[in-house]
């Protein structure tokens, strides 16, 4: 009993020593330390002494989450006190999460931290079916460096001045018109990183015009409101990374991209049909887009975009991708025969990654039942038996040998690294044949990496027996586990 009492006294004594040491520090340094603690612990320090009673109100960084408060009134009361307009301390970093309650208090809060030299701001409406408008003061914040908004509405300002803003992420943000977004971006002379994530197809034409922008991500994949919209215009000559995942825009205009830029494009050109007749009707849109992406060094193409490009190549000549040295393409196994044709347009390609989607539409009901049976077996048998059964059921027929009639120039002069991501069922034979094609035809290939499907790939070891045109080529087979 005495031991427990002594132990408590020691802990209490250690706390007093720690508090005394902290109390010897200056207020700004204490505030900096408190800014790394959860808000509940920060407020708790107010009971330590008279001096500590108000120190927490001057912390430069705060994460304010409505859900940690017992009710809405407590949350608002805390915010009103912290953002009291009579305080003069700076607020450098703020993360604010609020719910669907009437958010009229946001105007006074935002006005308060804008006047306190806010640098990094993250505001997110977590719940609710409507957006909240942000006040005009946010558009003229001279110190703001990073702005990240979720589920909010931006008003249409007459004047925007964000001279220090470098990072702007707009996730599910509603704009009253196209001009609002365009004015917002063009009024940020230091902007380097821009992300636009559209919750649904809002019908907007996104025009990105910036002399400073380096990274741009535009995600718009839903078709809940409109079938398609006119398009996307990007005029940002310093961009080094561009990702567009867009199912609804009909046209994409890219001006003056840097040759060392990296592109990640998932584009449908406003249609769900990727056959040749549909592509033919969109020929002019595709023709204006391809020359822009042909100038970049790194290119990642989705399955649908690859289909569009291939069918367009049957209608018109593709531009030469002379600067493209790194290519990552996703396709179906049934589309492998199209790959050499595209590689012909990449004469200086050095690195190629091919990822595969399953061709389940090619399978009959019997094959699908076999796959379902195998997946059930996995739960009750070990991997060795499972892989053997896969071979018997799914690979009893001969390997389907793909025919590649040409050898693109890049295989003979520049291609050094090939990676095949084959983690799908049923098509080990076709992928094996593709690997064999690269091994036997690539003159200076240094490394071929195969990521096999861990439930199949029973032919992978055969690759070690294939002839290699490049004597220095290494073959790497990743573990099946």
C-alpha positions in Angstrom: 0.0 0.0 0.0 2.8 2.3 0.9 4.6 1.4 -2.3 1.6 2.6 -4.4 1.4 5.8 -2.5 5.1 6.5 -3.0 4.8 5.7 -6.7 2.0 8.3 -7.1 4.0 10.9 -5.2 7.0 10.3 -7.5 4.8 10.7 -10.6 3.2 13.9 -9.2 6.6 15.3 -8.3 7.9 14.5 -11.9 4.9 16.4 -13.4 5.6 19.4 -11.2 9.2 19.4 -12.3 8.2 19.2 -16.0 5.6 22.0 -15.6 8.2 24.2 -13.8 10.7 23.6 -16.6 8.1 24.5 -19.3 7.1 27.6 -17.3 10.6 28.8 -17.7 10.2 29.0 -21.5 8.9 32.0 -23.3 5.2 32.2 -24.3 5.9 31.8 -28.1 7.9 28.7 -27.5 5.3 27.2 -25.2 2.6 27.9 -27.9 4.8 26.2 -30.5 5.0 23.1 -28.3 1.2 23.1 -27.6 0.4 23.3 -31.3 1.6 19.7 -31.6 -0.9 18.4 -29.1 -4.6 17.4 -29.5 -6.9 20.3 -28.8 -8.3 18.7 -25.6 -4.9 18.5 -24.1 -4.1 22.0 -25.2 -7.1 23.4 -23.4 -6.4 21.3 -20.3 -3.2 23.2 -19.7 -5.2 26.3 -18.9 -5.7 24.9 -15.3 -2.0 24.7 -14.5 -1.6 28.3 -13.3 -2.7 31.9 -13.9 -0.1 32.3 -16.6 -1.2 29.2 -18.5 -4.9 30.2 -18.4 -4.8 32.0 -21.7 -1.6 30.7 -23.3 -3.5 28.1 -25.3 -5.5 30.9 -27.1 -2.2 31.9 -28.8 -1.1 28.6 -30.3 -0.2 29.2 -34.0 -1.5 25.8 -35.2 -4.9 24.2 -34.5 -7.0 21.3 -35.6 -10.6 22.0 -34.7 -12.9 19.1 -35.2 -16.6 19.5 -34.4 -17.0 15.8 -33.5 -14.7 15.9 -30.4 -17.1 18.4 -28.7 -20.1 17.1 -26.8 -22.5 19.3 -28.8 -22.7 22.0 -31.4 -23.0 24.9 -29.0 -19.8 23.9 -27.2 -18.0 23.7 -30.5 -19.2 27.1 -31.6 -18.5 28.7 -28.2 -14.9 27.3 -28.3 -14.4 28.7 -31.8 -15.8 32.1 -31.0 -13.4 32.4 -28.1 -10.4 31.2 -30.0 -11.1 33.4 -33.0 -12.0 36.4 -30.9 -11.4 39.5 -33.0 -9.7 41.3 -30.1 -6.8 38.8 -30.1 -3.7 39.8 -31.9 -1.7 36.6 -32.1 -1.0 34.9 -35.4 -2.7 31.7 -36.7 -0.3 30.0 -39.1 -1.9 26.6 -39.6 -5.6 25.7 -39.2 -7.6 22.6 -39.9 -11.3 23.1 -39.5 -14.0 20.3 -39.7 -17.6 21.2 -39.3 -21.0 19.5 -39.9 -24.3 20.4 -41.5 -25.4 22.9 -38.9 -26.0 26.5 -39.8 -22.4 27.7 -40.5 -23.0 31.5 -40.3 -20.2 31.6 -37.8 -17.7 30.7 -40.5 -17.7 34.2 -41.9 -16.5 35.7 -38.6 -14.0 32.9 -38.0 -12.5 33.2 -41.4 -12.4 36.9 -41.3 -10.5 36.6 -37.9 -7.8 34.2 -39.1 -7.3 36.0 -42.4 -6.4 39.1 -40.4 -4.0 37.0 -38.3 -1.7 36.0 -41.2 -3.0 32.5 -41.8 -0.6 30.5 -43.9 -2.1 27.0 -44.3 -5.8 26.5 -44.2 -7.8 23.3 -44.5 -11.6 23.6 -44.2 -13.9 20.6 -44.6 -17.7 20.2 -44.3 -18.0 16.6 -43.1 -21.7 16.1 -43.3 -24.8 17.7 -44.8 -26.5 18.1 -48.1 -25.7 21.7 -48.9 -22.6 23.8 -49.4 -21.5 26.8 -47.3 -20.3 29.9 -49.0 -16.9 31.2 -48.0 -16.6 35.0 -47.3 -14.9 37.4 -49.7 -12.1 38.0 -47.2 -10.6 34.7 -48.1 -9.9 35.9 -51.7 -7.6 38.7 -50.5 -5.5 36.9 -48.0 -1.9 38.2 -48.5 -0.2 35.5 -46.4 -2.0 32.3 -47.4 0.4 29.7 -48.8 -1.8 26.5 -48.8 -5.6 26.4 -49.3 -7.5 23.1 -49.2 -11.3 23.1 -49.3 -13.8 20.2 -49.1 -17.6 20.4 -49.8 -17.8 24.2 -49.9 -19.1 26.9 -52.3 -17.0 29.7 -53.6 -18.7 33.0 -54.3 -18.0 35.1 -57.4 -15.6 37.8 -56.3 -14.9 41.0 -58.2 -11.3 41.0 -57.0 -8.8 38.2 -56.1 -5.4 38.7 -54.5 -3.6 35.6 -53.3 0.1 36.5 -54.0 1.7 33.8 -51.8 -0.6 30.9 -52.5 1.4 27.9 -53.8 -0.9 25.0 -53.0 -4.7 24.9 -53.8 -6.8 21.7 -53.5 -10.5 22.1 -54.3 -12.4 18.9 -53.5 -16.1 18.9 -54.3 -16.2 22.7 -54.4 -19.0 24.4 -56.2 -18.3 27.4 -58.5 -21.1 29.7 -59.5 -19.7 29.9 -63.1 -16.7 29.1 -65.2 -15.2 32.5 -64.8 -15.0 32.2 -61.1 -12.6 29.3 -61.3 -10.5 30.8 -64.1 -10.2 34.1 -62.2 -9.2 32.3 -59.0 -6.4 30.4 -60.6 -5.0 33.2 -62.8 -4.9 35.5 -59.7 -2.4 33.3 -57.9 1.0 34.3 -59.4 2.9 31.8 -57.1 0.6 28.8 -57.6 2.5 25.5 -58.1 0.2 22.7 -57.1 -3.5 22.6 -58.1 -6.0 19.8 -57.6 -9.6 19.9 -58.7 -11.8 16.9 -57.6 -15.4 17.2 -59.0 -18.0 15.3 -57.0 -20.3 15.1 -60.0 -20.3 16.5 -63.5 -21.0 20.1 -62.8 -21.1 21.2 -66.4 -18.1 23.5 -66.0 -15.4 24.2 -68.5 -12.2 24.3 -66.5 -9.7 26.8 -67.9 -6.3 26.6 -66.1 -4.1 29.5 -67.1 -1.0 29.9 -65.0 2.6 31.0 -65.6 3.8 29.3 -62.4 1.8 26.0 -62.1 3.9 22.8 -61.9 1.5 20.1 -60.8 -2.1 19.7 -61.8 -4.7 17.0 -61.0 -8.2 17.1 -62.4 -10.6 14.3 -61.4 -14.1 14.3 -62.9 -15.5 10.8 -63.5 -19.2 11.0 -62.7 -22.0 11.5 -65.2 -24.8 12.3 -62.8 -25.9 15.6 -64.2 -24.8 16.1 -67.8 -23.8 13.6 -70.4 -20.8 15.7 -71.5 -19.3 19.1 -71.3 -17.3 21.2 -73.8 -13.9 20.5 -72.3 -10.8 21.4 -70.4 -8.2 24.1 -71.4 -4.8 24.0 -69.8 -2.3 26.8 -70.6 0.5 26.3 -68.0 4.0 26.1 -69.7 5.8 25.1 -66.5 3.7 22.0 -65.7 5.9 19.0 -64.9 3.1 16.6 -63.7 -0.4 16.4 -65.1 -3.0 13.9 -64.2 -6.5 14.0 -65.8 -9.1 11.4 -64.9 -12.2 12.7 -66.9 -15.0 10.7 -68.4 -17.2 13.6 -69.5 -15.2 16.3 -71.2 -15.4 16.2 -74.9 -12.2 18.1 -75.7 -8.8 18.8 -74.1 -6.6 21.6 -75.1 -3.1 21.5 -73.8 -0.8 24.4 -74.7 3.0 24.6 -74.4 3.7 21.6 -72.2 7.3 21.1 -71.0 9.1 18.3 -72.8 10.1 16.8 -69.4 6.5 16.7 -68.1 4.9 13.5 -66.9 1.3 12.9 -67.9 -1.2 10.4 -66.4 -4.3 10.5 -68.6 -7.6 8.6 -68.2 -9.8 10.2 -70.8 -13.0 9.0 -72.5 -13.6 12.1 -74.7 -17.2 12.4 -73.5 -18.4 9.0 -74.6 -18.8 5.5 -73.3 -18.3 3.9 -76.7 -14.7 3.3 -77.7 -15.3 1.5 -81.0 -14.0 2.8 -84.3 -17.2 4.5 -85.5 -17.5 6.4 -82.3 -13.9 7.5 -82.5 -14.4 8.5 -86.1 -17.1 11.0 -85.0 -14.7 12.5 -82.5 -11.7 12.5 -84.8 -11.1 16.3 -84.8 -11.1 16.4 -81.0 -8.6 13.6 -80.7 -6.4 15.1 -83.5 -6.0 18.4 -81.6 -5.1 16.6 -78.4 -2.5 14.0 -79.5 0.2 16.4 -80.7 0.3 18.0 -77.2 0.9 14.7 -75.3 3.4 13.5 -77.9 5.9 16.1 -76.7 6.3 14.8 -73.1 8.9 12.6 -71.6 6.8 10.4 -69.3 3.3 9.1 -70.3 0.8 7.0 -68.5 -2.3 5.9 -70.5 -5.5 4.2 -69.2 -7.2 1.4 -71.0 -10.0 3.5 -72.5 -7.5 6.2 -73.7 -5.4 3.5 -75.3 -8.4 2.1 -77.2 -9.3 5.6 -78.5 -5.7 6.2 -79.7 -5.6 2.8 -81.4 -8.9 3.2 -83.3 -7.8 6.7 -84.2 -4.6 5.3 -85.7 -6.8 3.3 -88.1 -8.3 6.5 -89.4 -5.3 8.9 -89.4 -1.6 8.8 -88.8 -0.5 9.1 -85.2 2.1 11.8 -84.3 5.6 10.7 -83.4 6.3 10.6 -79.6 9.9 11.4 -80.1 10.5 12.7 -76.5 8.7 9.9 -74.7 11.2 7.8 -72.9 8.9 6.3 -70.2 5.5 4.7 -71.0 3.0 3.1 -68.7 0.0 1.6 -70.5 -3.0 -0.4 -69.2 -4.8 -2.6 -71.6 -6.8 -5.8 -71.9 -5.0 -9.0 -73.0 -7.2 -9.1 -76.1 -5.6 -5.7 -77.1 -2.0 -6.9 -76.8 -1.8 -7.1 -80.6 -2.2 -3.4 -80.8 0.8 -2.6 -78.7 3.6 -2.8 -81.3 1.7 -0.4 -83.5 1.8 2.3 -80.8 5.4 1.5 -79.9 6.3 2.3 -83.5 5.4 6.0 -82.6 7.9 5.9 -79.6 11.3 5.6 -81.3 13.3 6.7 -78.2 11.4 4.7 -75.5 13.6 3.5 -72.7 11.2 2.2 -70.1 7.9 0.4 -70.6 5.3 -0.8 -68.1 2.4 -2.8 -69.3 -0.5 -3.5 -66.9 -3.4 -5.7 -67.7 -7.2 -5.8 -67.1 -9.0 -9.1 -67.2 -10.9 -10.0 -70.4 -13.9 -11.5 -68.5 -16.2 -10.6 -71.4 -14.3 -13.2 -73.4 -15.1 -15.9 -70.9 -18.1 -18.2 -71.2 -20.2 -19.2 -68.2 -18.3 -22.4 -67.8 -14.9 -20.6 -67.4 -16.4 -18.1 -65.0 -17.8 -21.0 -62.9 -14.3 -22.5 -62.9 -12.8 -19.3 -61.6 -15.4 -19.1 -58.9 -14.7 -22.7 -58.0 -11.0 -22.0 -57.8 -11.5 -19.0 -55.5 -13.6 -21.1 -53.2 -10.9 -23.8 -53.2 -8.3 -21.3 -52.1 -9.9 -21.1 -48.7 -9.5 -24.8 -48.0 -6.4 -26.0 -49.8 -2.8 -24.9 -49.7 -1.2 -22.8 -52.5 0.6 -25.7 -54.1 -2.6 -27.7 -54.7 -4.4 -24.5 -55.7 -1.9 -23.6 -58.4 -1.8 -27.2 -59.8 -5.6 -27.2 -60.0 -5.6 -23.8 -61.8 -3.2 -25.3 -64.4 -5.5 -28.3 -65.0 -8.7 -26.4 -65.2 -7.7 -23.2 -67.0 -4.7 -24.2 -69.0 -5.5 -27.5 -70.3 -5.6 -26.2 -73.9 -2.6 -24.9 -75.8 -1.1 -21.5 -75.1 -2.8 -18.9 -77.2 0.1 -17.6 -79.2 -0.2 -13.9 -80.1 1.3 -12.8 -83.4 3.4 -9.7 -83.6 4.3 -9.0 -87.2 6.6 -6.1 -86.6 9.5 -5.1 -84.3 9.3 -1.3 -83.5 12.4 0.8 -83.7 12.7 1.3 -80.0 13.2 -2.4 -79.4 16.2 -2.3 -81.6 17.8 0.9 -80.3 16.6 2.3 -77.0 14.3 0.1 -74.9 16.2 -0.9 -71.7 13.5 -1.8 -69.1 10.2 -3.7 -69.5 7.8 -4.5 -66.7 4.8 -6.7 -67.1 2.1 -6.5 -64.4 0.1 -9.7 -65.1 -1.9 -10.1 -61.9 -5.0 -11.4 -63.5 -6.5 -14.9 -64.0 -6.7 -17.0 -67.1 -4.2 -15.4 -69.5 -0.7 -16.5 -68.5 -0.1 -17.9 -72.0 -0.6 -14.6 -73.8 1.5 -12.6 -71.3 4.2 -15.3 -71.5 4.3 -14.8 -75.2 4.6 -11.0 -74.8 7.5 -11.5 -72.5 9.1 -13.8 -75.0 8.6 -11.2 -77.7 10.5 -8.6 -75.8 13.3 -11.0 -74.8 13.9 -12.2 -78.4 13.6 -8.8 -80.1 15.1 -6.2 -77.8 18.7 -5.5 -78.7 19.8 -3.6 -75.6 17.2 -4.7 -73.0 18.8 -4.7 -69.5 15.9 -5.9 -67.4 12.6 -7.6 -67.9 10.4 -7.8 -64.7 7.3 -10.0 -64.5 4.7 -9.6 -61.7 2.7 -12.8 -62.2 -0.7 -13.7 -61.0 0.0 -15.6 -57.8 -2.8 -18.1 -58.5 -1.5 -19.0 -61.9 1.6 -18.1 -64.0 2.6 -21.8 -64.2 4.6 -21.0 -67.3 6.7 -18.3 -65.8 9.8 -20.5 -65.4 9.8 -21.2 -69.1 11.0 -17.6 -69.7 14.4 -18.7 -68.4 14.7 -21.0 -71.4 13.9 -18.4 -74.1 16.5 -16.9 -76.3 17.6 -13.4 -75.3 18.8 -11.0 -78.0 20.5 -8.9 -75.4 23.2 -10.7 -73.6 23.1 -8.4 -70.6 19.4 -8.7 -70.0 18.2 -9.8 -66.6 14.9 -11.6 -66.0 13.2 -10.9 -62.7 10.2 -12.9 -61.6 8.6 -11.6 -58.4 7.6 -13.9 -55.6 4.3 -15.6 -56.0 3.4 -15.1 -52.4 
